[in-house]
Amino acid sequence: MKGRIASAHLLLTIPYNILKTGEPYHELGSNYLEEKQNNKELKMIEYLKKKGFQSLNLNNKLHNQLK
């Protein structure tokens, strides 16, 4: 029941926002959540750098160790 209500809400919210703003609907894309997560991580790294912490790029370190 909750799933149906959530779906109905989404289906009603999309046309409402289209009519309200006059802008056409566009999909966010399949990698939207992945990009959002990456942006969140980058913002957190920048925040920590401003607070005086140093960051290490562990992916490059691990990659160099595997060579």
All heavy atoms as TSV, in Angstrom:
chain	resi	resn	atom	element	x	y	z
A	1	MET	N	N	0.813	-1.189	0.000
A	1	MET	CA	C	0.000	0.000	0.000
A	1	MET	C	C	0.868	1.269	0.000
A	1	MET	O	O	0.600	2.197	-0.747
A	1	MET	CB	C	-0.929	-0.026	1.221
A	1	MET	CG	C	-1.877	1.101	1.287
A	1	MET	SD	S	-3.072	0.981	-0.042
A	1	MET	CE	C	-4.167	2.252	0.382
A	2	LYS	N	N	1.921	1.279	0.829
A	2	LYS	CA	C	2.791	2.452	0.895
A	2	LYS	C	C	3.505	2.678	-0.432
A	2	LYS	O	O	3.726	3.808	-0.837
A	2	LYS	CB	C	3.820	2.292	2.012
A	2	LYS	CG	C	3.251	2.437	3.387
A	2	LYS	CD	C	4.345	2.332	4.432
A	2	LYS	CE	C	3.775	2.454	5.820
A	2	LYS	NZ	N	4.816	2.386	6.857
A	3	GLY	N	N	3.865	1.583	-1.093
A	3	GLY	CA	C	4.534	1.687	-2.384
A	3	GLY	C	C	3.648	2.316	-3.432
A	3	GLY	O	O	4.096	3.120	-4.255
A	4	ARG	N	N	2.382	1.962	-3.419
A	4	ARG	CA	C	1.436	2.536	-4.382
A	4	ARG	C	C	1.237	4.029	-4.131
A	4	ARG	O	O	1.166	4.826	-5.059
A	4	ARG	CB	C	0.087	1.820	-4.294
A	4	ARG	CG	C	0.122	0.434	-4.869
A	4	ARG	CD	C	-1.229	-0.198	-4.822
A	4	ARG	NE	N	-1.171	-1.548	-5.343
A	4	ARG	CZ	C	-2.184	-2.366	-5.361
A	4	ARG	NH1	N	-3.361	-1.977	-4.885
A	4	ARG	NH2	N	-2.051	-3.583	-5.859
A	5	ILE	N	N	1.156	4.394	-2.873
A	5	ILE	CA	C	0.978	5.811	-2.533
A	5	ILE	C	C	2.221	6.607	-2.938
A	5	ILE	O	O	2.116	7.700	-3.492
A	5	ILE	CB	C	0.672	5.976	-1.031
A	5	ILE	CG1	C	-0.709	5.388	-0.723
A	5	ILE	CG2	C	0.747	7.434	-0.607
A	5	ILE	CD1	C	-1.056	5.321	0.736
A	6	ALA	N	N	3.409	6.037	-2.703
A	6	ALA	CA	C	4.649	6.722	-3.085
A	6	ALA	C	C	4.730	6.888	-4.601
A	6	ALA	O	O	5.124	7.943	-5.100
A	6	ALA	CB	C	5.848	5.939	-2.567
A	7	SER	N	N	4.337	5.851	-5.339
A	7	SER	CA	C	4.351	5.932	-6.802
A	7	SER	C	C	3.346	6.964	-7.305
A	7	SER	O	O	3.641	7.738	-8.218
A	7	SER	CB	C	4.034	4.569	-7.418
A	7	SER	OG	O	5.035	3.642	-7.082
A	8	ALA	N	N	2.171	6.968	-6.711
A	8	ALA	CA	C	1.150	7.940	-7.107
A	8	ALA	C	C	1.620	9.361	-6.804
A	8	ALA	O	O	1.423	10.276	-7.605
A	8	ALA	CB	C	-0.165	7.644	-6.389
A	9	HIS	N	N	2.267	9.539	-5.669
A	9	HIS	CA	C	2.795	10.854	-5.309
A	9	HIS	C	C	3.811	11.322	-6.339
A	9	HIS	O	O	3.788	12.475	-6.779
A	9	HIS	CB	C	3.423	10.786	-3.919
A	9	HIS	CG	C	3.992	12.090	-3.462
A	9	HIS	ND1	N	5.313	12.422	-3.639
A	9	HIS	CD2	C	3.414	13.150	-2.839
A	9	HIS	CE1	C	5.525	13.624	-3.154
A	9	HIS	NE2	N	4.400	14.088	-2.658
A	10	LEU	N	N	4.691	10.427	-6.745
A	10	LEU	CA	C	5.699	10.765	-7.741
A	10	LEU	C	C	5.043	11.116	-9.071
A	10	LEU	O	O	5.410	12.109	-9.710
A	10	LEU	CB	C	6.667	9.595	-7.930
A	10	LEU	CG	C	7.757	9.780	-8.978
A	10	LEU	CD1	C	8.712	10.885	-8.553
A	10	LEU	CD2	C	8.512	8.489	-9.179
A	11	LEU	N	N	4.063	10.327	-9.462
A	11	LEU	CA	C	3.394	10.568	-10.750
A	11	LEU	C	C	2.588	11.865	-10.739
A	11	LEU	O	O	2.347	12.444	-11.791
A	11	LEU	CB	C	2.496	9.385	-11.106
A	11	LEU	CG	C	3.249	8.105	-11.475
A	11	LEU	CD1	C	2.262	6.956	-11.672
A	11	LEU	CD2	C	4.100	8.304	-12.715
A	12	LEU	N	N	2.172	12.312	-9.599
A	12	LEU	CA	C	1.459	13.587	-9.512
A	12	LEU	C	C	2.411	14.773	-9.329
A	12	LEU	O	O	2.120	15.882	-9.771
A	12	LEU	CB	C	0.450	13.553	-8.365
A	12	LEU	CG	C	-0.742	12.608	-8.569
A	12	LEU	CD1	C	-1.563	12.535	-7.299
A	12	LEU	CD2	C	-1.571	13.041	-9.745
A	13	THR	N	N	3.539	14.538	-8.691
A	13	THR	CA	C	4.497	15.607	-8.442
A	13	THR	C	C	5.182	16.058	-9.727
A	13	THR	O	O	5.405	17.260	-9.924
A	13	THR	CB	C	5.555	15.144	-7.424
A	13	THR	OG1	O	4.895	14.733	-6.236
A	13	THR	CG2	C	6.534	16.245	-7.091
A	14	ILE	N	N	5.506	15.119	-10.600
A	14	ILE	CA	C	6.198	15.463	-11.849
A	14	ILE	C	C	5.370	16.419	-12.699
A	14	ILE	O	O	5.850	17.497	-13.068
A	14	ILE	CB	C	6.602	14.191	-12.621
A	14	ILE	CG1	C	7.683	13.433	-11.860
A	14	ILE	CG2	C	7.082	14.537	-14.024
A	14	ILE	CD1	C	7.999	12.066	-12.411
A	15	PRO	N	N	4.107	16.089	-13.037
A	15	PRO	CA	C	3.343	17.044	-13.848
A	15	PRO	C	C	3.079	18.373	-13.135
A	15	PRO	O	O	3.055	19.428	-13.773
A	15	PRO	CB	C	2.034	16.330	-14.158
A	15	PRO	CG	C	2.081	15.020	-13.521
A	15	PRO	CD	C	3.388	14.862	-12.835
A	16	TYR	N	N	2.914	18.332	-11.823
A	16	TYR	CA	C	2.701	19.572	-11.076
A	16	TYR	C	C	3.892	20.513	-11.251
A	16	TYR	O	O	3.727	21.695	-11.525
A	16	TYR	CB	C	2.476	19.266	-9.591
A	16	TYR	CG	C	2.446	20.503	-8.737
A	16	TYR	CD1	C	1.319	21.317	-8.695
A	16	TYR	CD2	C	3.554	20.883	-7.995
A	16	TYR	CE1	C	1.290	22.476	-7.925
A	16	TYR	CE2	C	3.540	22.030	-7.229
A	16	TYR	CZ	C	2.403	22.825	-7.196
A	16	TYR	OH	O	2.388	23.964	-6.433
A	17	ASN	N	N	5.103	19.964	-11.092
A	17	ASN	CA	C	6.297	20.800	-11.232
A	17	ASN	C	C	6.495	21.277	-12.663
A	17	ASN	O	O	6.981	22.387	-12.882
A	17	ASN	CB	C	7.533	20.056	-10.739
A	17	ASN	CG	C	7.564	19.954	-9.231
A	17	ASN	OD1	O	7.153	20.875	-8.540
A	17	ASN	ND2	N	8.040	18.844	-8.719
A	18	ILE	N	N	6.127	20.458	-13.642
A	18	ILE	CA	C	6.220	20.876	-15.043
A	18	ILE	C	C	5.278	22.051	-15.292
A	18	ILE	O	O	5.655	23.052	-15.911
A	18	ILE	CB	C	5.901	19.699	-15.990
A	18	ILE	CG1	C	7.019	18.660	-15.916
A	18	ILE	CG2	C	5.713	20.185	-17.423
A	18	ILE	CD1	C	6.704	17.377	-16.660
A	19	LEU	N	N	4.051	21.945	-14.809
A	19	LEU	CA	C	3.083	23.026	-15.002
A	19	LEU	C	C	3.468	24.271	-14.204
A	19	LEU	O	O	3.278	25.395	-14.661
A	19	LEU	CB	C	1.689	22.553	-14.594
A	19	LEU	CG	C	1.082	21.463	-15.492
A	19	LEU	CD1	C	-0.207	20.957	-14.865
A	19	LEU	CD2	C	0.844	21.994	-16.888
A	20	LYS	N	N	4.021	24.085	-13.030
A	20	LYS	CA	C	4.382	25.203	-12.168
A	20	LYS	C	C	5.554	26.004	-12.743
A	20	LYS	O	O	5.518	27.228	-12.772
A	20	LYS	CB	C	4.748	24.665	-10.787
A	20	LYS	CG	C	5.148	25.711	-9.780
A	20	LYS	CD	C	5.475	25.046	-8.450
A	20	LYS	CE	C	6.256	25.964	-7.552
A	20	LYS	NZ	N	6.708	25.277	-6.347
A	21	THR	N	N	6.595	25.298	-13.200
A	21	THR	CA	C	7.801	25.988	-13.670
A	21	THR	C	C	7.803	26.257	-15.166
A	21	THR	O	O	8.522	27.137	-15.625
A	21	THR	CB	C	9.061	25.168	-13.326
A	21	THR	OG1	O	9.002	23.912	-14.023
A	21	THR	CG2	C	9.191	24.951	-11.838
A	22	GLY	N	N	7.051	25.484	-15.928
A	22	GLY	CA	C	7.043	25.630	-17.377
A	22	GLY	C	C	8.240	24.985	-18.053
A	22	GLY	O	O	8.414	25.100	-19.261
A	23	GLU	N	N	9.080	24.313	-17.288
A	23	GLU	CA	C	10.250	23.640	-17.847
A	23	GLU	C	C	9.897	22.202	-18.199
A	23	GLU	O	O	9.131	21.556	-17.491
A	23	GLU	CB	C	11.403	23.635	-16.841
A	23	GLU	CG	C	11.927	25.005	-16.504
A	23	GLU	CD	C	13.040	24.955	-15.479
A	23	GLU	OE1	O	13.577	23.862	-15.215
A	23	GLU	OE2	O	13.363	26.014	-14.930
A	24	PRO	N	N	10.469	21.673	-19.286
A	24	PRO	CA	C	10.193	20.275	-19.642
A	24	PRO	C	C	10.847	19.311	-18.660
A	24	PRO	O	O	11.847	19.643	-18.004
A	24	PRO	CB	C	10.804	20.126	-21.033
A	24	PRO	CG	C	11.828	21.193	-21.121
A	24	PRO	CD	C	11.345	22.320	-20.247
A	25	TYR	N	N	10.279	18.131	-18.570
A	25	TYR	CA	C	10.806	17.098	-17.679
A	25	TYR	C	C	12.058	16.495	-18.296
A	25	TYR	O	O	12.132	16.265	-19.493
A	25	TYR	CB	C	9.756	16.004	-17.469
A	25	TYR	CG	C	10.246	14.838	-16.654
A	25	TYR	CD1	C	10.408	14.957	-15.281
A	25	TYR	CD2	C	10.551	13.624	-17.250
A	25	TYR	CE1	C	10.859	13.900	-14.527
A	25	TYR	CE2	C	10.999	12.552	-16.499
A	25	TYR	CZ	C	11.146	12.698	-15.135
A	25	TYR	OH	O	11.605	11.647	-14.396
A	26	HIS	N	N	13.057	16.262	-17.488
A	26	HIS	CA	C	14.248	15.563	-17.958
A	26	HIS	C	C	14.697	14.564	-16.895
A	26	HIS	O	O	14.640	14.838	-15.692
A	26	HIS	CB	C	15.382	16.537	-18.302
A	26	HIS	CG	C	15.892	17.311	-17.124
A	26	HIS	ND1	N	15.265	18.439	-16.650
A	26	HIS	CD2	C	16.957	17.107	-16.319
A	26	HIS	CE1	C	15.922	18.898	-15.600
A	26	HIS	NE2	N	16.942	18.113	-15.376
A	27	GLU	N	N	15.137	13.401	-17.372
A	27	GLU	CA	C	15.618	12.360	-16.476
A	27	GLU	C	C	16.944	12.786	-15.868
A	27	GLU	O	O	17.736	13.475	-16.505
A	27	GLU	CB	C	15.827	11.047	-17.247
A	27	GLU	CG	C	14.544	10.354	-17.670
A	27	GLU	CD	C	13.839	9.682	-16.518
A	27	GLU	OE1	O	14.494	9.314	-15.526
A	27	GLU	OE2	O	12.612	9.538	-16.617
A	28	LEU	N	N	17.190	12.373	-14.660
A	28	LEU	CA	C	18.450	12.703	-13.999
A	28	LEU	C	C	19.595	11.843	-14.509
A	28	LEU	O	O	20.749	12.214	-14.397
A	28	LEU	CB	C	18.302	12.535	-12.484
A	28	LEU	CG	C	17.306	13.480	-11.827
A	28	LEU	CD1	C	17.161	13.138	-10.356
A	28	LEU	CD2	C	17.722	14.915	-12.005
A	29	GLY	N	N	19.292	10.702	-15.061
A	29	GLY	CA	C	20.325	9.823	-15.605
A	29	GLY	C	C	20.599	8.648	-14.693
A	29	GLY	O	O	20.284	8.662	-13.510
A	30	SER	N	N	21.204	7.635	-15.278
A	30	SER	CA	C	21.448	6.405	-14.531
A	30	SER	C	C	22.576	6.552	-13.519
A	30	SER	O	O	22.630	5.831	-12.535
A	30	SER	CB	C	21.775	5.265	-15.502
A	30	SER	OG	O	22.929	5.600	-16.260
A	31	ASN	N	N	23.487	7.484	-13.752
A	31	ASN	CA	C	24.607	7.642	-12.834
A	31	ASN	C	C	24.434	8.851	-11.904
A	31	ASN	O	O	25.399	9.298	-11.290
A	31	ASN	CB	C	25.916	7.759	-13.609
A	31	ASN	CG	C	25.920	8.922	-14.564
A	31	ASN	OD1	O	24.900	9.533	-14.816
A	31	ASN	ND2	N	27.081	9.217	-15.114
A	32	TYR	N	N	23.237	9.356	-11.773
A	32	TYR	CA	C	22.969	10.529	-10.933
A	32	TYR	C	C	23.366	10.279	-9.479
A	32	TYR	O	O	24.056	11.095	-8.871
A	32	TYR	CB	C	21.492	10.914	-11.014
A	32	TYR	CG	C	21.088	11.956	-10.010
A	32	TYR	CD1	C	21.454	13.283	-10.187
A	32	TYR	CD2	C	20.363	11.625	-8.873
A	32	TYR	CE1	C	21.100	14.254	-9.260
A	32	TYR	CE2	C	20.009	12.583	-7.948
A	32	TYR	CZ	C	20.377	13.892	-8.149
A	32	TYR	OH	O	20.031	14.845	-7.225
A	33	LEU	N	N	22.953	9.153	-8.928
A	33	LEU	CA	C	23.246	8.869	-7.525
A	33	LEU	C	C	24.739	8.673	-7.297
A	33	LEU	O	O	25.281	9.093	-6.272
A	33	LEU	CB	C	22.469	7.644	-7.056
A	33	LEU	CG	C	20.957	7.827	-6.970
A	33	LEU	CD1	C	20.287	6.516	-6.568
A	33	LEU	CD2	C	20.599	8.921	-5.993
A	34	GLU	N	N	25.406	8.061	-8.264
A	34	GLU	CA	C	26.847	7.857	-8.163
A	34	GLU	C	C	27.584	9.200	-8.166
A	34	GLU	O	O	28.481	9.430	-7.356
A	34	GLU	CB	C	27.319	7.000	-9.335
A	34	GLU	CG	C	28.725	6.491	-9.219
A	34	GLU	CD	C	29.055	5.543	-10.355
A	34	GLU	OE1	O	28.325	4.552	-10.532
A	34	GLU	OE2	O	30.035	5.818	-11.049
A	35	GLU	N	N	27.190	10.097	-9.060
A	35	GLU	CA	C	27.803	11.422	-9.115
A	35	GLU	C	C	27.517	12.219	-7.847
A	35	GLU	O	O	28.386	12.927	-7.335
A	35	GLU	CB	C	27.298	12.192	-10.334
A	35	GLU	CG	C	27.823	11.684	-11.637
A	35	GLU	CD	C	27.270	12.444	-12.826
A	35	GLU	OE1	O	26.678	13.525	-12.619
A	35	GLU	OE2	O	27.450	11.964	-13.938
A	36	LYS	N	N	26.306	12.089	-7.344
A	36	LYS	CA	C	25.935	12.791	-6.119
A	36	LYS	C	C	26.796	12.314	-4.952
A	36	LYS	O	O	27.258	13.113	-4.143
A	36	LYS	CB	C	24.452	12.558	-5.829
A	36	LYS	CG	C	23.920	13.354	-4.686
A	36	LYS	CD	C	22.424	13.166	-4.539
A	36	LYS	CE	C	21.896	13.937	-3.364
A	36	LYS	NZ	N	20.463	13.754	-3.174
A	37	GLN	N	N	27.045	11.005	-4.871
A	37	GLN	CA	C	27.878	10.447	-3.812
A	37	GLN	C	C	29.312	10.939	-3.954
A	37	GLN	O	O	29.943	11.314	-2.970
A	37	GLN	CB	C	27.835	8.914	-3.842
A	37	GLN	CG	C	28.673	8.253	-2.764
A	37	GLN	CD	C	28.165	8.539	-1.365
A	37	GLN	OE1	O	26.994	8.768	-1.152
A	37	GLN	NE2	N	29.056	8.513	-0.405
A	38	ASN	N	N	29.835	10.968	-5.188
A	38	ASN	CA	C	31.197	11.446	-5.408
A	38	ASN	C	C	31.331	12.910	-5.007
A	38	ASN	O	O	32.329	13.301	-4.393
A	38	ASN	CB	C	31.607	11.268	-6.873
A	38	ASN	CG	C	31.851	9.814	-7.220
A	38	ASN	OD1	O	32.091	8.991	-6.352
A	38	ASN	ND2	N	31.776	9.498	-8.493
A	39	ASN	N	N	30.342	13.726	-5.372
A	39	ASN	CA	C	30.371	15.139	-4.998
A	39	ASN	C	C	30.340	15.302	-3.482
A	39	ASN	O	O	31.012	16.171	-2.927
A	39	ASN	CB	C	29.211	15.899	-5.636
A	39	ASN	CG	C	29.383	16.059	-7.125
A	39	ASN	OD1	O	30.486	15.967	-7.656
A	39	ASN	ND2	N	28.283	16.293	-7.817
A	40	LYS	N	N	29.572	14.466	-2.815
A	40	LYS	CA	C	29.470	14.517	-1.363
A	40	LYS	C	C	30.820	14.186	-0.721
A	40	LYS	O	O	31.251	14.847	0.217
A	40	LYS	CB	C	28.408	13.513	-0.908
A	40	LYS	CG	C	27.998	13.600	0.516
A	40	LYS	CD	C	26.862	12.625	0.779
A	40	LYS	CE	C	26.318	12.747	2.161
A	40	LYS	NZ	N	25.240	11.782	2.412
A	41	GLU	N	N	31.506	13.173	-1.278
A	41	GLU	CA	C	32.808	12.796	-0.753
A	41	GLU	C	C	33.828	13.914	-0.972
A	41	GLU	O	O	34.621	14.223	-0.083
A	41	GLU	CB	C	33.283	11.504	-1.409
A	41	GLU	CG	C	32.478	10.291	-0.993
A	41	GLU	CD	C	32.767	9.058	-1.823
A	41	GLU	OE1	O	33.584	9.138	-2.768
A	41	GLU	OE2	O	32.172	8.019	-1.535
A	42	LEU	N	N	33.802	14.533	-2.154
A	42	LEU	CA	C	34.740	15.619	-2.438
A	42	LEU	C	C	34.497	16.819	-1.527
A	42	LEU	O	O	35.446	17.453	-1.046
A	42	LEU	CB	C	34.642	16.041	-3.906
A	42	LEU	CG	C	35.144	15.021	-4.922
A	42	LEU	CD1	C	34.857	15.510	-6.334
A	42	LEU	CD2	C	36.618	14.741	-4.733
A	43	LYS	N	N	33.240	17.120	-1.263
A	43	LYS	CA	C	32.925	18.225	-0.356
A	43	LYS	C	C	33.424	17.931	1.055
A	43	LYS	O	O	33.924	18.819	1.736
A	43	LYS	CB	C	31.413	18.476	-0.333
A	43	LYS	CG	C	30.900	19.169	-1.564
A	43	LYS	CD	C	29.411	19.413	-1.466
A	43	LYS	CE	C	28.876	20.067	-2.712
A	43	LYS	NZ	N	27.431	20.267	-2.659
A	44	MET	N	N	33.294	16.681	1.490
A	44	MET	CA	C	33.758	16.303	2.824
A	44	MET	C	C	35.272	16.405	2.909
A	44	MET	O	O	35.820	16.891	3.907
A	44	MET	CB	C	33.306	14.887	3.180
A	44	MET	CG	C	33.739	14.452	4.565
A	44	MET	SD	S	33.207	15.540	5.905
A	44	MET	CE	C	31.491	15.138	6.016
A	45	ILE	N	N	35.978	16.006	1.851
A	45	ILE	CA	C	37.436	16.106	1.837
A	45	ILE	C	C	37.863	17.570	1.918
A	45	ILE	O	O	38.759	17.923	2.683
A	45	ILE	CB	C	38.008	15.416	0.577
A	45	ILE	CG1	C	37.833	13.903	0.698
A	45	ILE	CG2	C	39.483	15.775	0.392
A	45	ILE	CD1	C	38.144	13.147	-0.573
A	46	GLU	N	N	37.207	18.428	1.134
A	46	GLU	CA	C	37.530	19.855	1.176
A	46	GLU	C	C	37.246	20.451	2.556
A	46	GLU	O	O	38.021	21.257	3.061
A	46	GLU	CB	C	36.745	20.619	0.103
A	46	GLU	CG	C	37.202	20.330	-1.309
A	46	GLU	CD	C	38.673	20.654	-1.531
A	46	GLU	OE1	O	39.121	21.731	-1.058
A	46	GLU	OE2	O	39.371	19.838	-2.135
A	47	TYR	N	N	36.155	20.038	3.166
A	47	TYR	CA	C	35.813	20.515	4.514
A	47	TYR	C	C	36.894	20.122	5.513
A	47	TYR	O	O	37.335	20.934	6.324
A	47	TYR	CB	C	34.460	19.942	4.926
A	47	TYR	CG	C	34.087	20.220	6.358
A	47	TYR	CD1	C	33.622	21.466	6.744
A	47	TYR	CD2	C	34.214	19.227	7.327
A	47	TYR	CE1	C	33.293	21.730	8.065
A	47	TYR	CE2	C	33.892	19.472	8.647
A	47	TYR	CZ	C	33.424	20.730	9.015
A	47	TYR	OH	O	33.114	20.982	10.318
A	48	LEU	N	N	37.333	18.870	5.446
A	48	LEU	CA	C	38.357	18.397	6.373
A	48	LEU	C	C	39.691	19.096	6.139
A	48	LEU	O	O	40.420	19.384	7.087
A	48	LEU	CB	C	38.510	16.877	6.258
A	48	LEU	CG	C	37.316	16.068	6.774
A	48	LEU	CD1	C	37.491	14.596	6.446
A	48	LEU	CD2	C	37.116	16.275	8.257
A	49	LYS	N	N	40.017	19.380	4.869
A	49	LYS	CA	C	41.250	20.113	4.570
A	49	LYS	C	C	41.199	21.515	5.186
A	49	LYS	O	O	42.192	21.997	5.724
A	49	LYS	CB	C	41.461	20.215	3.060
A	49	LYS	CG	C	41.981	18.949	2.435
A	49	LYS	CD	C	42.200	19.151	0.944
A	49	LYS	CE	C	42.690	17.893	0.282
A	49	LYS	NZ	N	42.870	18.090	-1.180
A	50	LYS	N	N	40.038	22.165	5.110
A	50	LYS	CA	C	39.892	23.494	5.709
A	50	LYS	C	C	40.059	23.440	7.223
A	50	LYS	O	O	40.505	24.404	7.840
A	50	LYS	CB	C	38.522	24.085	5.371
A	50	LYS	CG	C	38.396	24.536	3.939
A	50	LYS	CD	C	37.015	25.094	3.671
A	50	LYS	CE	C	36.848	25.452	2.214
A	50	LYS	NZ	N	35.492	25.926	1.916
A	51	LYS	N	N	39.707	22.312	7.818
A	51	LYS	CA	C	39.842	22.149	9.269
A	51	LYS	C	C	41.261	21.758	9.677
A	51	LYS	O	O	41.544	21.598	10.854
A	51	LYS	CB	C	38.861	21.082	9.780
A	51	LYS	CG	C	37.411	21.466	9.637
A	51	LYS	CD	C	37.079	22.606	10.558
A	51	LYS	CE	C	35.623	22.974	10.484
A	51	LYS	NZ	N	35.273	24.094	11.314
A	52	GLY	N	N	42.166	21.568	8.688
A	52	GLY	CA	C	43.550	21.271	8.996
A	52	GLY	C	C	43.967	19.829	8.827
A	52	GLY	O	O	45.108	19.476	9.110
A	53	PHE	N	N	43.092	18.978	8.370
A	53	PHE	CA	C	43.440	17.577	8.159
A	53	PHE	C	C	44.086	17.413	6.792
A	53	PHE	O	O	43.859	18.192	5.874
A	53	PHE	CB	C	42.199	16.687	8.247
A	53	PHE	CG	C	41.626	16.588	9.632
A	53	PHE	CD1	C	40.642	17.465	10.049
A	53	PHE	CD2	C	42.075	15.618	10.507
A	53	PHE	CE1	C	40.105	17.380	11.327
A	53	PHE	CE2	C	41.558	15.521	11.782
A	53	PHE	CZ	C	40.569	16.407	12.191
A	54	GLN	N	N	44.876	16.371	6.658
A	54	GLN	CA	C	45.472	16.038	5.368
A	54	GLN	C	C	44.768	14.826	4.808
A	54	GLN	O	O	44.329	13.947	5.553
A	54	GLN	CB	C	46.959	15.726	5.518
A	54	GLN	CG	C	47.782	16.913	5.962
A	54	GLN	CD	C	49.232	16.540	6.148
A	54	GLN	OE1	O	49.587	15.375	6.106
A	54	GLN	NE2	N	50.066	17.536	6.354
A	55	SER	N	N	44.677	14.753	3.473
A	55	SER	CA	C	44.019	13.601	2.864
A	55	SER	C	C	45.043	12.794	2.083
A	55	SER	O	O	45.996	13.329	1.520
A	55	SER	CB	C	42.889	14.040	1.942
A	55	SER	OG	O	43.410	14.718	0.833
A	56	LEU	N	N	44.850	11.509	2.075
A	56	LEU	CA	C	45.685	10.596	1.308
A	56	LEU	C	C	44.836	9.979	0.218
A	56	LEU	O	O	43.688	9.625	0.443
A	56	LEU	CB	C	46.222	9.467	2.198
A	56	LEU	CG	C	47.107	9.885	3.362
A	56	LEU	CD1	C	47.433	8.675	4.213
A	56	LEU	CD2	C	48.376	10.528	2.845
A	57	ASN	N	N	45.392	9.849	-0.964
A	57	ASN	CA	C	44.680	9.181	-2.042
A	57	ASN	C	C	45.038	7.706	-1.970
A	57	ASN	O	O	46.057	7.276	-2.499
A	57	ASN	CB	C	45.043	9.790	-3.395
A	57	ASN	CG	C	44.111	9.330	-4.482
A	57	ASN	OD1	O	43.381	8.361	-4.319
A	57	ASN	ND2	N	44.139	10.036	-5.588
A	58	LEU	N	N	44.219	6.925	-1.286
A	58	LEU	CA	C	44.513	5.520	-1.058
A	58	LEU	C	C	44.429	4.697	-2.333
A	58	LEU	O	O	45.107	3.687	-2.460
A	58	LEU	CB	C	43.569	4.952	0.007
A	58	LEU	CG	C	43.700	5.604	1.382
A	58	LEU	CD1	C	42.674	5.009	2.329
A	58	LEU	CD2	C	45.084	5.431	1.933
A	59	ASN	N	N	43.621	5.125	-3.290
A	59	ASN	CA	C	43.516	4.372	-4.536
A	59	ASN	C	C	44.843	4.366	-5.275
A	59	ASN	O	O	45.278	3.327	-5.768
A	59	ASN	CB	C	42.423	4.965	-5.437
A	59	ASN	CG	C	41.037	4.704	-4.886
A	59	ASN	OD1	O	40.847	3.755	-4.143
A	59	ASN	ND2	N	40.099	5.554	-5.247
A	60	ASN	N	N	45.523	5.501	-5.367
A	60	ASN	CA	C	46.823	5.552	-6.040
A	60	ASN	C	C	47.872	4.778	-5.257
A	60	ASN	O	O	48.712	4.120	-5.832
A	60	ASN	CB	C	47.275	7.000	-6.219
A	60	ASN	CG	C	46.491	7.704	-7.306
A	60	ASN	OD1	O	45.856	7.067	-8.134
A	60	ASN	ND2	N	46.520	9.025	-7.280
A	61	LYS	N	N	47.829	4.870	-3.936
A	61	LYS	CA	C	48.787	4.142	-3.103
A	61	LYS	C	C	48.651	2.645	-3.316
A	61	LYS	O	O	49.628	1.939	-3.503
A	61	LYS	CB	C	48.529	4.505	-1.646
A	61	LYS	CG	C	49.754	4.648	-0.808
A	61	LYS	CD	C	49.359	5.078	0.583
A	61	LYS	CE	C	50.531	5.770	1.224
A	61	LYS	NZ	N	50.267	6.141	2.593
A	62	LEU	N	N	47.424	2.151	-3.282
A	62	LEU	CA	C	47.163	0.732	-3.465
A	62	LEU	C	C	47.555	0.308	-4.875
A	62	LEU	O	O	48.162	-0.736	-5.067
A	62	LEU	CB	C	45.687	0.442	-3.210
A	62	LEU	CG	C	45.252	-1.020	-3.324
A	62	LEU	CD1	C	46.005	-1.877	-2.309
A	62	LEU	CD2	C	43.764	-1.146	-3.114
A	63	HIS	N	N	47.237	1.141	-5.861
A	63	HIS	CA	C	47.566	0.836	-7.248
A	63	HIS	C	C	49.082	0.712	-7.423
A	63	HIS	O	O	49.564	-0.189	-8.099
A	63	HIS	CB	C	47.003	1.912	-8.185
A	63	HIS	CG	C	47.286	1.672	-9.623
A	63	HIS	ND1	N	46.704	0.643	-10.317
A	63	HIS	CD2	C	48.102	2.318	-10.495
A	63	HIS	CE1	C	47.134	0.669	-11.566
A	63	HIS	NE2	N	47.997	1.670	-11.695
A	64	ASN	N	N	49.847	1.618	-6.799
A	64	ASN	CA	C	51.302	1.578	-6.905
A	64	ASN	C	C	51.882	0.354	-6.207
A	64	ASN	O	O	52.886	-0.180	-6.635
A	64	ASN	CB	C	51.921	2.855	-6.330
A	64	ASN	CG	C	51.625	4.063	-7.201
A	64	ASN	OD1	O	51.367	3.929	-8.398
A	64	ASN	ND2	N	51.633	5.234	-6.590
A	65	GLN	N	N	51.253	-0.100	-5.127
A	65	GLN	CA	C	51.738	-1.281	-4.417
A	65	GLN	C	C	51.512	-2.540	-5.230
A	65	GLN	O	O	52.289	-3.491	-5.129
A	65	GLN	CB	C	51.040	-1.424	-3.070
A	65	GLN	CG	C	51.490	-0.404	-2.036
A	65	GLN	CD	C	50.730	-0.539	-0.737
A	65	GLN	OE1	O	49.800	-1.328	-0.635
A	65	GLN	NE2	N	51.145	0.231	0.265
A	66	LEU	N	N	50.476	-2.567	-6.038
A	66	LEU	CA	C	50.160	-3.759	-6.827
A	66	LEU	C	C	51.068	-3.905	-8.036
A	66	LEU	O	O	51.171	-4.963	-8.605
A	66	LEU	CB	C	48.689	-3.733	-7.261
A	66	LEU	CG	C	47.668	-3.838	-6.140
A	66	LEU	CD1	C	46.269	-3.681	-6.699
A	66	LEU	CD2	C	47.797	-5.154	-5.420
A	67	LYS	N	N	51.738	-2.833	-8.436
A	67	LYS	CA	C	52.615	-2.891	-9.618
A	67	LYS	C	C	53.867	-3.672	-9.347
A	67	LYS	O	O	54.398	-3.792	-8.344
A	67	LYS	CB	C	52.981	-1.474	-10.089
A	67	LYS	CG	C	51.852	-0.818	-10.801
A	67	LYS	CD	C	52.328	0.522	-11.335
A	67	LYS	CE	C	51.242	1.180	-12.117
A	67	LYS	NZ	N	51.635	2.454	-12.663
